[in-house]
Amino acid sequence: MNPRLASLQPYPFDRVRALIAGVTPNAALRPIDLSIGEPKHPTPALVKDTLTGALIGLAQYPRAAGLPELREAAAAWACRRYSLPALDPATQVLPVNGTREALFAFGQTILDPVAGARVVCPNPFYQIYEGAALLGGAQPVFLNDGMKFDALDWSGVQLVYTCSPGNPTGRVMPLEEWQALFELSDRHGFVIASDECYSEIYLDEAQPPLGALDAAHRLGRSDFRRLVMFTSLSKRSNAPGMRSGFVAGDAALLKQFLLYRTYHGSAMSIAVQRASIAAWGDEAHVRENRRLYAQKFEATLALLGKPLKADKPQGGFYLWLRTPIDDTVFARRLHEQYNVMVLPGSFLARDAHGENPGKNHVRIALVAPLEECVEAVGRMMQLAKTI
Ligand SMILES: Cc1ncc(COP(=O)(O)O)c(C=O)c1O
């Protein structure tokens, strides 16, 4: 057995199950689950209809490189979205089956498991980065929320995962931060994997979040050296079950990534590729999606107040709520007394640099219908009054 498997940490949802084991929730209130970041708005008819119309594709083995039409649609979308002059669909884009598998597989492609190999992850963070590092034979190193890059020791770092807009914080990395990270990458030679799966969920239509490729281009790095961005249709197009996304960036890295993927067998079904082409070509459903999230943010933020506070996020669909008591105690009481499930922030972070930066926060995924989100936040405020 691969001994590295034993180093993997329990997934946050397993920890939640353990936290509430034996707790009987208040049955007088209907259950509301805001703990999981699974989009619940309807998948657009355009995507479903194209998928069913393309089922003939099930009779063919797909190629890991994907259909040229999909790569072209992805490249065209990225150029429109990030104001890029060009992106070569043949060398700078690859389809992936969602960002999760791609973020993991990319680690296995990049990492050389020598002694002292390290991977930088944000903290709090999406746990796949840590698993990719550990199974790739490297040690995860954590950059706590709010920490400056120069507070880290960069020796041995081979790969850096960034997440912007961030899960769970909703923070978007500004251009200066990208510049500092690119300079460090030039100095130390590490690769940057930019997780942008929340890039299309934001509150201000006039200010879409900055992406890594956009930042690189603005800083005169149009070859995207040592940089790959990861995006998907899961959140953008409410299609998490379709498992469709793409990566774009450094052509030399993507060539090796394609080699890895060919052996791993990570090709996307042709039917899913056809539906993905339709999805990347349409923005009307994405704007409607944002409108629904914006309504929920407006309504729930208006209800919050002392002692429960959350900032308006720059992107993503999470409220990152500060709790007046320990986050695990808050989440358990909320479940028991008010039948609402949220994710304790400390389960999304690691103890590093003397603290757990997720502590005293809970993550609330505003995925349920508006009226359920409002009801759930109202119940949280009731609980807070009793603390
Ligand atoms: C930060 C982050 N990255 C990646 C993913 C994976 O998304 P998908 O594989 O559906 O693209 C998620 C899913 O919740 C996420 O929160």
Ligand as a Chemical Component Dictionary entry (heavy atoms), coordinates in Angstrom:
data_LIG
# 
_chem_comp.id                   LIG 
_chem_comp.type                 NON-POLYMER 
_chem_comp.pdbx_formal_charge   0 
_chem_comp.three_letter_code    LIG 
# 
loop_
_chem_comp_atom.comp_id 
_chem_comp_atom.atom_id 
_chem_comp_atom.alt_atom_id 
_chem_comp_atom.type_symbol 
_chem_comp_atom.charge 
_chem_comp_atom.model_Cartn_x 
_chem_comp_atom.model_Cartn_y 
_chem_comp_atom.model_Cartn_z 
_chem_comp_atom.pdbx_ordinal 
LIG C1 C1 C 0 -11.753 26.165 -4.008  1  
LIG C2 C2 C 0 -12.316 25.051 -4.809  2  
LIG N1 N1 N 0 -11.589 24.564 -5.816  3  
LIG C3 C3 C 0 -12.043 23.568 -6.589  4  
LIG C4 C4 C 0 -13.288 22.993 -6.362  5  
LIG C5 C5 C 0 -13.721 21.841 -7.234  6  
LIG O1 O1 O 0 -14.719 22.215 -8.090  7  
LIG P1 P1 P 0 -14.970 21.441 -9.465  8  
LIG O2 O2 O 0 -14.140 20.205 -9.434  9  
LIG O3 O3 O 0 -16.417 21.156 -9.468  10 
LIG O4 O4 O 0 -14.531 22.394 -10.535 11 
LIG C6 C6 C 0 -14.086 23.464 -5.318  12 
LIG C7 C7 C 0 -15.399 22.849 -5.074  13 
LIG O5 O5 O 0 -16.123 23.130 -4.192  14 
LIG C8 C8 C 0 -13.589 24.534 -4.526  15 
LIG O6 O6 O 0 -14.296 25.030 -3.514  16 
# 
loop_
_chem_comp_bond.comp_id 
_chem_comp_bond.atom_id_1 
_chem_comp_bond.atom_id_2 
_chem_comp_bond.value_order 
_chem_comp_bond.pdbx_ordinal 
LIG C1 C2 SING 1  
LIG C2 N1 SING 2  
LIG C2 C8 DOUB 3  
LIG N1 C3 DOUB 4  
LIG C3 C4 SING 5  
LIG C4 C5 SING 6  
LIG C4 C6 DOUB 7  
LIG C5 O1 SING 8  
LIG O1 P1 SING 9  
LIG P1 O2 DOUB 10 
LIG P1 O3 SING 11 
LIG P1 O4 SING 12 
LIG C6 C7 SING 13 
LIG C6 C8 SING 14 
LIG C7 O5 DOUB 15 
LIG C8 O6 SING 16 
# 
